[in-house]
């Protein structure tokens, strides 16, 4: 099968075309014939070697952790899916998705929402599940909560806004002026232009703050969470002493793949309450992946970056 791999850590030039054997599945797995995948910041961070001490994989490494396609084989103990099912998934780390086929554990797979195409479904798993687990599992979001989503035009942020609105929360979000209309389309109640406005002057007493920026943004976020509220970051390290001082719950989240939660996101998509925004599409070629990684690393991609395979 065709795949885009890295054989050592480094720049975009390490992404190369490779012909590899089709994955063999075990009794609890399905084989997905890939139609689309997407790019997430973890892809290029791992490629550059920043995560090699935390994520240990053998070269050649197939990157990518969003899958959308059709099941072509099922393991002998698989009961929920059959050949021909259209599905989406966030596979295990060792089973990358920059390829024509990927093996995925049955419990990580969900039926693709009927209302969306494969490209749209591929935008969801990693970013959508991250937003869901930050807000629903950790933040215990409920109707009437005041929620601040940092970087609302990014992959995680755009899902987080829509998930929060589906629960009946009042949502603030930061982005640049050019993305104001997009965020309002997602349902943001109060838009904050981070280039002209310090968010700490606009928001206070938040029930939940979701940070995907780290650094100074994360440091300032402690000051706008109400006592007993939740601060969750997808990128930074939590200062436990500061959280204790502010009397808030604070956590750094690492996504746990979950097919049942993905199915719940699929239901929200079928209801029209969550709609992924696709800003860029590239082909499954080494040139396409290099361009996609380069764009993602600028932190200025608008919405999700999709890799079209079929």
N, C-alpha and C positions, 0 to 999 in steps of 0.2 A: 504494500500500500504506500501511497505518497504521504509523507509527513515533513514538517519543518521542525528541525531539531537544533540544539546547541551541543557541541562536543567539548566546549570549555567555556568558562565564564568570561564575560567581556562585553564589548559594544554590540550595536545592532548587526554588525557584519558577521557575528557568530551564528546568526540565524541562517541555516542552510537547508536546501532541499535534500531529502534522503528517501531511498526506497527501503522500507522495513517490512518484515513479515506482519501479516494481519494478527492482532492479538488473539490469544487463546483464552476462552472464558472458563471459569470454574462452575461448579454446580449451582452456585447462588448468584451468578452474574448474567447480564445480558450483553450482547454485542450490538452497539449502535452504529449504523451507517450514518456518518455525520453529514448534515446539510449546512450547519453553521456553528460557529463558536464566537467568542468575543474576547476583547482585550481588557485586562484589569491591571492596575499598578503593580500588583504582586508579580505579574509576568516579567516585567523588565527589571524589577528589583532583584528577583531571583536570577535572571540572566546575568546581571552585573555582578553577582556574587555576594550581595548584601545579606542574603538569608541562608547562606550555605551552612552556617552553624546551627540553624534551627530546622531547616528542611534539607534532609540528606537524601539525595537521589543519585543514581548511577548514570554516567554518560553512556550513550547519547541521551539527552533529556528532551522529551517532548513537553513543551510548556502548554499552558491553557487549561482552564478549569470550568468552562461553560460548554455544555453539550446540548445540541438540538438535532434530532434526526429520527430515523426509522429503525426499529429493532429488526436485525437480520438473523440473530441466533439467540436462543434462551437456554440457560443451564437446566439440568435435570430436576433441580429442586425449586425452580422459579415458579411461582403460582399466580402472581399478580399481572404478568404481562405475557404477550404472545408475539410471534413474528408478525411484522407488519404494523405494530402499534407505533403511532407518532408520539415521541416522548421528549422530555428535556431533563437535564440532570446536572448536578455538580459532582463529578467523579472524585475518587480519592486522588491525593497528590501525585502518586506514582503513575497515574493513568492520564496523561496529557491529551489535550483535544485539538492541537494543531495537526490533525491527521484525518484520513478518510474513514477510520474506524476507531472506536474506543470501547474498552470493556468496563462495565460499571456494575457495582453491587446493586442488587434488586432494590434494597431499602433506600437507595439514594435517588431513585428514578421516580418521575411523575408523568402522567399523561399530559401531552402538550394541550394547552387550552385550545378549544376549537375555533375561538375567535381570532387567533393570531397565526401568523406565518412562522416559518422556522427561524428567520433572521430575528424576529421580535422575541421569540421564545429564548433564543440564545443570549439575549441581552440580560436575562433575568437571574439565573441561578446564584452566582457568587454575590453580586451586588444586592440583589433582592433579598436573599437569605440573610446577608449581613445586616441590612436595614431592619428586617423583621426581628432578628434575634436581639439587636440593640434595643429596639423600642418595645417589642411585645414581651420577649422572654426576660430581658434584664430590666427595662424601664417600667414594665407593668402598665403600659399606656392605657388610658381610659378616657371616656368622653369628658370633655371640658378641660383636660390637661393643657397647660401652656408649654409648648415645645419649641426649642430653637434647633434648627438644622443648619450646621455650618456647611458652606460650599454646596448649596442646593442644586446647582446645575450639573454636578458630577454624577457618576454612576450610582453610588450609595445614596447621596443626597437626594437625587430625583426620586428614587424609590421611597426613601424615608418620608419625604413630604406627603406623597400620596397615601402611604400606609397610615401615617398619622391622621390625615384627613378622613380616611375610611373609618377610623375609630372615634371620630368626632372631636379631635383636638383642635386647639387654636394654634396655628403654626407661623412662626417667624423663620426667615431664612436669609442667609447672606449669599451674595454673588456680585458680579460686576454689572454695571448698568445695561450692557448689551443682552444680558440674560433675564432682565426683569419681566418681560412679557412671557417668557417660557415658564418662569417660576409661578407666575400668576395663573398660567394655564394649568399647572400642576395643582393649584388650589391654595397657594400661600396667602395667608391673611395679611401679613406685614412683611414687605420686602425691604432688605437693608443692603444698600450699596456699600460694600466693604472698602471701596476706594475713597469714598467721601465721608463715611460715617463710622465711628467706633461703636461696635454693637453694644458695648457695655453702657453706652449713654441712652440706648433705646430700650433694652430689655432688662428685666429683673424678675426675681422670684419665679424662675422657670421650674416646672415639674421635671422636665427632661431636657438635657442638652446633648446632642449627638455631634461629636467632633470628628472630622476626617482630614484635618489639616495638621494637628500637632503643634509643637513649638509655642510661639507667643499666643496664638489663638487658643490653644488648649489652656495655657496658663491663665488667660483672662476669663476663660469659661467658668472657672471655679466661683468667680464673684457674682455670677448671675443665676446660680441655682439656689432655690429656696432650701432652708433646712429640711432634711428628710427627702429631698429630691435626688434625681439621678443624673450623673455626668458619665457618659460613655464615649470612649475614643476608639477608633479603628486603627490608629497609627502611632499614638504617643504612649509614653509611660506615665502611669498615675503616680502622683505625689500623695501617698497615703496619709502623711502627717497633715498636709494641707486639707485633704478631704475630711479628716477627723476634726480639724479646727473649724471648718465651715459646717460641720454636722451634716454632710451629704454622703450619699452612696456614690462611689466612683469605681470604674472598672475599665480595663483595656480588653476589648473583645477580639477573640479569634474564632472565625466561623467554623461551625460544626455542620457538615453536610447533612441534609435531612429531607427525604423524599416527601414525607407527610406535610411538612411546612411548605415545601415547593408546590404541592397540590393546593394548599390553602391560598398561596399567592396566585395560582392559576385560576381559582374561583373568583378572586378579586378582579383579575384581568377579564374574565368572561362577563362579569357584572359591569365592566367599564370603570371600576374604581381605581385601578392601577393600569397605567399604560406606559411601557418603556419608551423612552425617546432615543431614537437612533440618529446620531449626528454624522457618522462616517462609516463607509463600507470599503473593504479591501478584499482582494482575492487570496486564496491559499497558495501563495508563492513566497519565495524568500524575499523578493522585492516588496511584496505587499505587507508581509509581516514586519520587515524592517521599517517601512514607512509608518505602520500602525504603532509600533513601539516608540518610535521617535515622537509621534504626536502625543501619545499618552504621557510620555515623560515631561512634556511641557506643562502639564497640569491645566492646559487650556482647551482640551477637547470638550465639545459641547455634547452632552449626552453620551451614549454608548458607542464604542468602536466595534463594528461587526466584521468578522472574517467569513466571507461567503464561500462555501465548499461545493455545494451543488446548486 
